[in-house]
Amino acid sequence: QVQLVESGGGSVQSGGSLRLSCVASGLIYSTHSMGWFRQAPGKEREGVANISIAGNTNYEDSVMGRFTISRDNAKNTLYLQMNNLKPEDTAMYYCAARKFYSSDFRYWGQGTQVTVSS
C-alpha cells in the first residue's frame, strides 16, 4: 500500500520560511517523479513544483526563486523549502507521486496546512 505523509506545515508571518517534507512508502521511490501541489479555500488545486527521477525541476511562476523542491532517494523523502512566504501562499499543500513514464499523479498525501499572515 502506497503512503505519502506530509509534515512541516504551520503558521508564519509574511517573509518567513517553512520546509515541508513528504515521506513515501510502499513504492519504488527512485522510479517516481514527485510533485508538490496546493489548494486554497475556494480555489482549484494548482501545481507548485515537481522533480523528475533525474532531479530536473519545474516551478509555478509565482514561487520561482522563493521555493526549492528536492528529493532524497535514500530516505524516500521529498522536500519543499519555502522562503519569503507571502499571504497568497496560504493553502493546503499536498505531495504526489507518479511513475516516471506516466503523466498522471496517481498517489497523493493527506496534505499539510500552510498559513501566512501579513
ZIQUINOR-V268259 format. One line per field, one symbol per residue. phi: phi as a letter, one per 20 degrees, with the letter a starting at -180 (. if undefined). A space follows every 10 residues. Layout:
phi=???
This chain:
phi=.fcccebofr dcegnfcbce cbedbnbegf ddfcbdcbbe gmcffcfdab befenfcccf gfdgnddceb ccffdlcdcc eddlfcgfef aedcdbcbgf ededfedcee ncedcdde
